[in-house]
Amino acid sequence: MIDAEGRIAFKQVGPVTPEIYREKIGPLIERLRRQNPEEPRDIEDDRSNDAVKEDRKLEQK
């Protein structure tokens, strides 16, 4: 699981059992949602404004 900053927040090796989900994954999802309540962002939000502007110029040609 990756957090809003792009860092690994959780890694599970092996099966995800109901117990693991209930005790680890579910609470982590809720905590991450509270930390970053905004909607998921478009990938363009992560790019520099200059790169996005350059792409738009190329699309117009």
Backbone bond lengths (Angstrom), bond angles and torsions (degrees), N, CA, C in turn:
res aa  C-N    CA-C-N  psi(-1)  N-CA   C-N-CA  omega(-1)  CA-C   N-CA-C  phi
1 M - - - 1.440 - - 1.527 106.94 -
2 I 1.329 116.42 135.69 1.452 123.06 -177.99 1.527 108.75 -111.15
3 D 1.341 117.31 135.26 1.464 119.90 179.46 1.526 111.20 -84.36
4 A 1.314 116.69 -179.33 1.466 122.00 -176.51 1.519 112.80 -64.75
5 E 1.319 117.12 -20.88 1.463 121.54 179.29 1.525 111.92 -90.03
6 G 1.338 116.57 -1.06 1.459 120.50 -179.93 1.517 113.70 85.73
7 R 1.314 116.74 12.12 1.463 121.32 178.95 1.529 110.24 -93.77
8 I 1.306 115.28 150.99 1.463 119.78 176.82 1.520 108.00 -71.26
9 A 1.321 116.09 119.33 1.454 121.48 -179.60 1.530 111.04 -97.50
10 F 1.337 116.29 -25.52 1.465 119.86 -178.43 1.512 108.92 -160.07
11 K 1.310 115.11 138.38 1.463 121.25 175.62 1.521 107.14 -132.60
12 Q 1.308 115.75 130.05 1.460 121.18 179.53 1.515 108.93 -117.61
13 V 1.307 116.01 122.23 1.458 121.27 173.77 1.519 105.96 -103.03
14 G 1.317 115.84 121.20 1.455 119.72 -178.53 1.516 110.54 104.22
15 P 1.313 115.77 -175.88 1.462 119.97 -174.91 1.527 112.27 -68.90
16 V 1.321 114.25 149.73 1.463 120.40 173.86 1.525 106.29 -95.33
17 T 1.294 115.36 105.74 1.462 120.90 -179.68 1.528 109.22 -89.70
18 P 1.320 117.36 163.31 1.464 118.94 175.74 1.536 112.12 -55.75
19 E 1.321 116.59 -36.36 1.470 120.55 179.73 1.532 111.32 -65.46
20 I 1.323 117.09 -44.68 1.471 120.71 178.72 1.521 109.86 -63.48
21 Y 1.327 116.85 -43.22 1.463 119.33 179.01 1.527 110.33 -61.85
22 R 1.311 116.61 -47.75 1.464 121.75 -176.67 1.531 111.69 -64.46
23 E 1.328 117.00 -41.00 1.463 120.37 -173.90 1.525 114.32 -90.13
24 K 1.326 118.37 -26.79 1.466 120.32 -174.84 1.523 113.16 -119.71
25 I 1.318 116.88 -57.08 1.462 120.57 -170.90 1.527 111.90 -71.68
26 G 1.304 117.75 -49.57 1.468 120.96 -179.77 1.524 112.65 -56.10
27 P 1.340 117.93 -52.25 1.469 118.78 178.12 1.533 113.19 -61.04
28 L 1.326 117.21 -35.85 1.463 120.07 178.85 1.529 110.86 -66.26
29 I 1.321 117.39 -42.03 1.465 120.63 177.37 1.524 110.10 -58.66
30 E 1.314 117.05 -46.06 1.467 120.55 179.98 1.525 111.15 -63.09
31 R 1.324 117.64 -42.34 1.466 121.21 179.59 1.529 110.85 -63.55
32 L 1.329 117.02 -43.89 1.462 120.43 179.45 1.527 111.26 -65.60
33 R 1.319 117.40 -37.19 1.472 120.25 177.33 1.523 111.06 -64.41
34 R 1.327 117.24 -39.57 1.467 120.10 178.44 1.523 111.10 -67.47
35 Q 1.325 117.06 -35.36 1.463 120.94 179.88 1.519 111.82 -70.87
36 N 1.316 117.59 -31.04 1.463 121.68 -176.79 1.524 108.71 -138.93
37 P 1.332 117.20 79.30 1.464 119.76 -173.40 1.521 115.69 -75.15
38 E 1.334 118.86 -6.69 1.460 119.56 -178.19 1.519 111.25 -68.20
39 E 1.313 114.74 160.06 1.460 120.99 179.14 1.523 110.15 -65.62
40 P 1.319 117.62 156.57 1.471 119.50 175.52 1.523 109.84 -56.41
41 R 1.325 114.68 141.39 1.459 120.01 -176.65 1.511 111.03 -93.96
42 D 1.328 114.44 154.31 1.453 121.59 172.78 1.519 107.79 -71.44
43 I 1.306 117.41 150.62 1.462 120.47 -178.90 1.529 111.56 -59.48
44 E 1.350 117.81 -28.30 1.464 120.08 178.47 1.515 111.75 -63.70
45 D 1.320 118.54 -24.82 1.459 121.25 178.55 1.520 111.55 -63.82
46 D 1.315 117.53 -25.04 1.455 122.03 -177.58 1.522 112.71 -88.85
47 R 1.308 117.18 -7.89 1.454 120.64 -178.88 1.517 109.39 -95.09
48 S 1.316 116.25 157.04 1.461 119.66 178.36 1.522 109.81 -66.13
49 N 1.310 116.22 151.58 1.464 120.55 178.77 1.518 110.97 -59.10
50 D 1.333 117.62 -37.59 1.465 120.70 -179.98 1.525 111.31 -61.82
51 A 1.328 117.19 -41.72 1.464 120.51 -179.58 1.524 110.54 -65.56
52 V 1.312 117.02 -40.66 1.462 121.09 179.26 1.527 109.76 -65.92
53 K 1.339 117.41 -43.88 1.469 120.83 178.62 1.525 111.02 -61.43
54 E 1.323 116.81 -41.69 1.466 120.73 179.69 1.525 110.70 -62.92
55 D 1.330 117.21 -43.16 1.466 120.65 177.63 1.526 111.07 -60.27
56 R 1.308 117.00 -42.10 1.466 120.38 -179.15 1.522 111.19 -65.73
57 K 1.336 117.20 -37.69 1.470 120.51 176.61 1.521 110.34 -61.69
58 L 1.333 116.04 -43.70 1.463 120.31 -179.71 1.525 111.37 -64.82
59 E 1.327 116.88 -37.14 1.466 120.94 179.68 1.525 111.60 -65.73
60 Q 1.328 117.12 -31.43 1.462 121.25 -177.81 1.522 112.29 -75.72
61 K 1.321 118.05 -20.79 1.475 121.56 -177.55 1.500 111.96 -76.47
